[in-house]
Amino acid sequence: MRNSIQLTKEALVTASHSVPGKLYDAFLFDMDGTLLNSIAVVERVWSEWAVRHGLEPEVFLKTIHGIRASDVIRQLALPGVDPQHEARQLLKEEMEDVEGIVPIPGAIDFLNSIPQAKWAIVTSAPIELARSRMAAAGIPTPVAMVSGEEVAAGKPSPECYLLGAKRLGVDPTKCLVFEDAVAGILAGEAAGADVTVITETHTTPFATPHFSIPDYRGWRVDTSADGRVALAK
């Protein structure tokens, strides 16, 4: 979601500027910040956690989006803090709080227009939390999902997107990834996919060479005779 980190120069090489109209074997979507907006919940829960551990919420919150909770905490290397235990506690708190979770504008209609076998959700969230937030926002359930619990390395590792493509039976290099956070964008790039950046939740814009749209309003899905899909106006 919110992120002010600039993408690397390597990203300039891999970026595609011809996403609209280009045919893909499948679309792979991040969840938080890409299909639904959970900033209200995330910032409430993580702000309280930051204060408990002597961190400045305003600074800390910029570092957590698109990354698994356990990885965020592990990177802090706080003395006496067990990342897995803390992640479980945060999951419990986030599961109990769905107030303010809403779909990204146009997301529901857009997803419902994609053939079911042609899209998946690839999220850093645990599956239980993902399903809870999807239900709160009215996001339809895909035929394939990948959660943060299912991969050894979370975003920005490409493992999650490689697994998402595998579950749909497609080549990841022939997929279009929809993302909002730098960690997820880098994961999509590393998987060899094209990337479209959703900017609805960006309060601080960051530099990206990728095709970007604020939300899904005004966009549709075209399906070719051989079943491939394209983002179209």
ROLOPA-773513 format. One record per residue (C-alpha): residue in one letter; x, y, z. Coordinates in Angstrom, 1 decimal. Layout:
<recs>
REC:a:X:Y:Z
...
</recs>
This chain:
<recs>
REC:m:0.0:0.0:0.0
REC:r:1.6:3.3:1.0
REC:n:5.3:3.3:0.1
REC:s:7.8:6.0:-0.8
REC:i:10.6:3.6:-1.9
REC:q:11.8:4.0:-5.5
REC:l:12.2:1.0:-7.7
REC:t:15.7:-0.1:-8.8
REC:k:17.2:0.7:-12.1
REC:e:16.9:-3.0:-13.0
REC:a:13.1:-2.5:-13.0
REC:l:13.5:-0.1:-15.9
REC:v:14.8:-2.9:-18.0
REC:t:12.0:-5.3:-17.3
REC:a:9.0:-2.9:-17.3
REC:s:6.4:-3.2:-20.0
REC:h:4.7:-0.1:-21.2
REC:s:2.3:-1.9:-23.6
REC:v:0.1:-3.6:-21.0
REC:p:-3.3:-2.4:-22.3
REC:g:-4.4:-4.7:-25.1
REC:k:-1.6:-7.2:-24.6
REC:l:-2.9:-10.8:-24.3
REC:y:-1.9:-12.8:-21.2
REC:d:-2.5:-16.4:-20.1
REC:a:-3.8:-15.1:-16.7
REC:f:-4.0:-12.2:-14.2
REC:l:-2.4:-12.5:-10.8
REC:f:-3.6:-10.1:-8.1
REC:d:-2.2:-9.0:-4.8
REC:m:-5.0:-8.4:-2.3
REC:d:-4.4:-5.6:0.3
REC:g:-4.1:-2.3:-1.6
REC:t:-4.8:-3.9:-4.9
REC:l:-8.2:-5.4:-4.6
REC:l:-9.3:-4.0:-1.3
REC:n:-8.3:-1.2:1.0
REC:s:-7.5:-2.4:4.6
REC:i:-5.4:0.6:5.5
REC:a:-7.7:1.6:8.4
REC:v:-7.4:-1.8:10.1
REC:v:-3.7:-2.2:9.4
REC:e:-2.8:1.1:10.7
REC:r:-4.9:0.7:13.9
REC:v:-3.5:-2.7:14.8
REC:w:0.2:-2.0:13.8
REC:s:0.3:1.4:15.3
REC:e:-0.7:-0.1:18.7
REC:w:1.9:-2.8:18.2
REC:a:4.6:-0.2:17.3
REC:v:3.9:1.8:20.4
REC:r:4.1:-1.3:22.6
REC:h:7.6:-1.9:21.3
REC:g:8.9:1.6:21.5
REC:l:8.7:2.4:17.8
REC:e:7.4:5.5:16.1
REC:p:4.2:4.5:14.2
REC:e:4.4:7.2:11.6
REC:v:7.8:6.0:10.5
REC:f:7.3:2.3:11.1
REC:l:4.0:2.0:9.1
REC:k:5.8:2.9:5.9
REC:t:7.9:-0.3:6.1
REC:i:5.2:-2.9:6.5
REC:h:3.0:-2.9:3.4
REC:g:3.1:-6.0:1.1
REC:i:5.3:-8.0:3.5
REC:r:4.5:-10.9:5.8
REC:a:4.0:-9.8:9.4
REC:s:6.7:-12.3:10.6
REC:d:9.2:-11.0:8.1
REC:v:8.5:-7.4:9.1
REC:i:9.1:-8.2:12.8
REC:r:12.1:-10.4:12.0
REC:q:13.9:-7.6:10.2
REC:l:13.6:-5.4:13.3
REC:a:15.7:-7.9:15.3
REC:l:14.1:-6.7:18.6
REC:p:15.6:-8.3:21.6
REC:g:13.4:-10.9:23.2
REC:v:10.8:-10.7:20.5
REC:d:9.6:-13.9:18.8
REC:p:8.5:-12.9:15.3
REC:q:6.2:-15.9:14.9
REC:h:4.5:-15.4:18.2
REC:e:4.0:-11.7:17.5
REC:a:2.6:-12.4:14.0
REC:r:0.1:-14.8:15.5
REC:q:-1.0:-12.1:18.0
REC:l:-1.3:-9.5:15.2
REC:l:-3.3:-12.0:13.1
REC:k:-5.8:-12.4:16.0
REC:e:-6.2:-8.7:16.4
REC:e:-6.6:-8.1:12.6
REC:m:-9.1:-11.0:12.4
REC:e:-11.3:-9.2:15.0
REC:d:-11.2:-5.9:13.2
REC:v:-12.8:-5.5:9.7
REC:e:-14.2:-2.1:10.2
REC:g:-13.4:0.2:7.2
REC:i:-12.3:-2.6:4.8
REC:v:-13.7:-1.7:1.3
REC:p:-13.1:-2.8:-2.3
REC:i:-10.8:-0.8:-4.5
REC:p:-13.3:1.1:-6.8
REC:g:-14.4:-1.1:-9.7
REC:a:-12.5:-4.2:-8.5
REC:i:-15.6:-6.4:-7.9
REC:d:-17.0:-5.9:-11.4
REC:f:-13.6:-6.2:-13.0
REC:l:-12.9:-9.6:-11.3
REC:n:-16.4:-10.9:-12.1
REC:s:-15.7:-10.2:-15.8
REC:i:-12.6:-12.4:-15.9
REC:p:-13.0:-16.1:-16.8
REC:q:-12.7:-18.0:-13.5
REC:a:-9.7:-20.1:-14.6
REC:k:-7.8:-17.0:-15.7
REC:w:-7.1:-15.2:-12.4
REC:a:-5.7:-15.9:-8.9
REC:i:-5.0:-14.0:-5.7
REC:v:-1.4:-13.9:-4.4
REC:t:-1.2:-12.3:-1.0
REC:s:1.3:-12.0:1.9
REC:a:-1.6:-12.3:4.4
REC:p:-2.4:-15.7:6.1
REC:i:-5.2:-17.4:4.3
REC:e:-7.6:-17.0:7.3
REC:l:-7.1:-13.3:7.3
REC:a:-7.3:-13.0:3.5
REC:r:-10.7:-14.7:3.4
REC:s:-12.0:-12.6:6.2
REC:r:-11.0:-9.4:4.5
REC:m:-12.3:-10.5:1.1
REC:a:-15.6:-11.3:2.7
REC:a:-15.8:-7.9:4.4
REC:a:-15.0:-6.2:1.1
REC:g:-17.2:-8.4:-1.1
REC:i:-14.3:-9.7:-3.2
REC:p:-15.2:-12.9:-5.1
REC:t:-13.3:-16.1:-4.3
REC:p:-10.9:-17.2:-7.1
REC:v:-10.3:-20.8:-8.1
REC:a:-6.7:-20.4:-6.9
REC:m:-5.1:-18.5:-4.0
REC:v:-1.6:-18.3:-2.6
REC:s:-1.1:-17.0:1.0
REC:g:2.0:-15.9:2.8
REC:e:2.0:-19.1:4.9
REC:e:2.5:-21.3:1.8
REC:v:5.9:-20.0:0.7
REC:a:9.3:-20.2:2.3
REC:a:10.2:-16.7:1.3
REC:g:7.7:-13.8:1.1
REC:k:7.6:-10.9:-1.2
REC:p:9.9:-9.5:-2.7
REC:s:10.8:-13.1:-3.5
REC:p:9.0:-14.3:-6.6
REC:e:8.1:-17.6:-5.0
REC:c:4.5:-16.6:-4.4
REC:y:3.8:-15.5:-7.9
REC:l:5.5:-18.5:-9.4
REC:l:3.2:-20.7:-7.2
REC:g:0.1:-18.7:-8.3
REC:a:0.9:-19.2:-12.0
REC:k:1.6:-22.9:-11.3
REC:r:-1.8:-23.4:-9.7
REC:l:-3.5:-21.9:-12.7
REC:g:-1.3:-24.1:-15.0
REC:v:0.2:-21.1:-16.8
REC:d:3.7:-19.7:-17.5
REC:p:4.4:-16.8:-15.1
REC:t:6.2:-14.9:-17.9
REC:k:2.8:-14.8:-19.7
REC:c:1.0:-13.4:-16.8
REC:l:0.0:-9.8:-15.7
REC:v:0.5:-9.1:-12.0
REC:f:-1.6:-6.4:-10.3
REC:e:0.2:-4.9:-7.3
REC:d:0.4:-1.7:-5.2
REC:a:3.5:-2.1:-3.0
REC:v:7.2:-2.1:-3.9
REC:a:7.8:-5.5:-2.4
REC:g:5.1:-7.1:-4.5
REC:i:6.1:-5.2:-7.7
REC:l:9.6:-6.6:-7.3
REC:a:8.2:-10.1:-6.7
REC:g:6.2:-9.8:-9.9
REC:e:9.2:-8.6:-11.9
REC:a:11.4:-11.4:-10.5
REC:a:8.8:-14.0:-11.6
REC:g:9.1:-12.6:-15.1
REC:a:5.6:-11.2:-15.3
REC:d:4.4:-7.8:-16.6
REC:v:3.1:-5.6:-13.8
REC:t:0.3:-3.1:-13.5
REC:v:0.5:-0.8:-10.4
REC:i:-2.8:0.2:-8.6
REC:t:-2.3:3.6:-7.0
REC:e:-5.6:4.0:-5.2
REC:t:-4.1:3.8:-1.7
REC:h:-0.9:5.7:-2.5
REC:t:-0.8:8.9:-0.4
REC:t:2.9:9.3:-1.3
REC:p:3.6:8.5:-5.0
REC:f:6.7:6.5:-5.8
REC:a:8.6:6.2:-9.0
REC:t:7.7:3.2:-11.1
REC:p:8.4:2.4:-14.8
REC:h:5.3:0.1:-14.9
REC:f:1.9:0.8:-16.3
REC:s:-0.2:2.4:-13.5
REC:i:-3.9:3.0:-13.0
REC:p:-5.7:4.5:-9.9
REC:d:-8.4:1.8:-9.8
REC:y:-10.4:-0.5:-12.1
REC:r:-13.2:2.0:-13.1
REC:g:-13.3:2.4:-16.8
REC:w:-11.3:-0.8:-17.5
REC:r:-12.6:-4.1:-18.8
REC:v:-11.3:-7.5:-19.7
REC:d:-11.2:-8.7:-23.3
REC:t:-11.0:-12.4:-23.9
REC:s:-9.4:-13.8:-27.2
REC:a:-10.7:-16.8:-29.2
REC:d:-8.0:-18.9:-27.6
REC:g:-8.9:-17.9:-24.0
REC:r:-6.2:-15.4:-23.3
REC:v:-7.1:-12.2:-21.5
REC:a:-6.2:-8.5:-21.9
REC:l:-6.7:-5.3:-20.0
REC:a:-8.7:-2.9:-22.1
REC:k:-10.5:0.4:-22.0
</recs>
